[in-house]
Amino acid sequence: MRYYPVFLNLEGKKCIVIGGGKVAERKVFALLNADASVTVVSPELTERLAGLKRAGQIEHTQRRYQDGDLKGAFIVIAATYDMDVNRKVSGDAGNIPVNVVDVPALCTFTVPSVIKRGKLTIAVSTSGASPALSRSIREELEDLYTEEVGGLLQHLARIRRTLTESEIPLEKRADILKSLGSREVLQILRAEGPQGALRHIQAMLDHSG
């Protein structure tokens, strides 16, 4: 099976998680990090999920999954230990995108291993063939792309806004932005740290006029 990679805007969207265990907990936190509106359907919750409920950060339907629980959902994640329930959720989803954790055959989308560095998001997927290998590749990339990349990206975003508002011709602006986001800048970041990368960026800007 081949998947089309896509990043979804979940801000304010209703996302339903079926299950209240540790696996569901990880999925809920990931959804909240994307500013989703999360409802959990489960008789019980982990301690951390219960804390989110008390804080008003999630809605909780305290019972087993029933027909109609998916109404109004933007996406659904089934994360229970009962495969009969997971299969029913998958079948009931219809046109609603559904993920049944670690069961690609019951999914219409899969959730990749993700690295976040500020505004940088890197997603790794093996199309369900080996989630463990996805995690291993993610761990390698985490060592390669440290938190410093997120800081650099913030600086580049500010420069991009300034250039966009300037009267610099579009073609020249594109060339400048391309050079600022080059592999050379990443190599200097790793070799000399953030200050070295920023000095290099400023030198390129000065040179470009």
Phi, psi and omega in degrees: 000136179248140182246151176263115183289135182207148175253125183263142171272108182257007184302118179075359182278144180282115179241128185250130177245123177263116183121149183228020181269196184296320180295313178300322180303314180299319181293320180297315180297322178296320179293318179296325177295339177263012177065029177283160171263112193252131171242130179250130176250112182189143176296327183227159178231151170294167181300320181291321177294321177298323177296319177296322178296313180298326180279358180076019183271343175223156169267150182224122172261108192271077175188176176288161181300138178226162174304139178094351183291344183267001184302128176082004183285142173275316170219161180229139173235124176260119184224047178260169177266004181254107184293333176296319178294314180301317179295321180294317178301315180300316180291323182287339187297328180060240180274000178280127177303131184228140174236123172255115191304125176066018176230079185305328183296337181260006185256149165255352169210153176245159181253118184283167167286134191235140171243130177239128176229086186064235180279355178275128174234126177242125181246138181236128179222143172250022181056034177084356183292321180203088176305329180295320178292323176303316180295320180295318178295319178301317181297322176297317181292329178298324177289328183281319181249094185277180179299336180299332179295322179298318178296318178299319182296323176300316180296317180295326179295320178295318178298318181300317179298317180298315180294322181297325181274354182275176178262013178296134180305144186305316183296317179293321179300318179297320179296319180297311182297324178296318181291325180290335179256025184280166176297330179300320179296318177298318180297320178292323177302316182288325184277322188241358179082179184302318182295321177297318179295320181292322177298318180296318179297316180295322178297320178294321179295317179299319182294325182283348179084000000 
